[in-house]
Amino acid sequence: MAKKEFTFYGKTLDELQKMSLGEFAALVPSRDRRKIKRGFTDAEKRLLVRVRKKEANIETHCRDMVIIPDMVGQQIRVYNGKGFQVVAIDGEMLGHRLGEFVMTRKSVAHSAPGIGATKSSAALSVK
C-alpha cells in the first residue's frame, strides 16, 4: 500500500508553507487563530526569527507557541521545568502547542514500602 500524502484541512505541506501567517490562521481552530491574530509575545517572535533562519539547537521556554508550517522538519528543544527536551516537528503537529509534546511530570514508579511505612513492614527483612 502506498503511504497517504499528508494534508491539513485539505492543504498539502507545500501549500501550507507558501501561505502567509494570516491565511494559515484561517485554517486552525479558534483558540490558535486568536493567538496568531493578536500577535506573538516578544520571546515567541525571537523564536520565530530563529526558526525561519533554520538555526540548529534552538532552545525555548515558549511552551504555548503555536506550531506553524515554518517549523515543520526542525528540531526544537522545549523547556519542561527541569531541562530541555527535543521535539522533532512534523506535519501532524500543526496547530498544536509546543508544550503538548513535552511532559512536565514523570510517571510515578513505586517500589517496596520503606521501613516504618506500615505495621507489617516490621516483619520484612532489612536490606
Buried (B, 14 or more C-beta within 10 A) or exposed (E): EEEEEBEBEEBEBEEBBEBEBEEBBEBBEEEBBEBBEEEBEEEBEEBBEBBEEEEEEBEBBBBEBBBBBBBBEBEBBBBBEEEBBEBEBBBEBBBBBBBEBBEEEEEEEEEEEEEEEEEEEEEEEEE
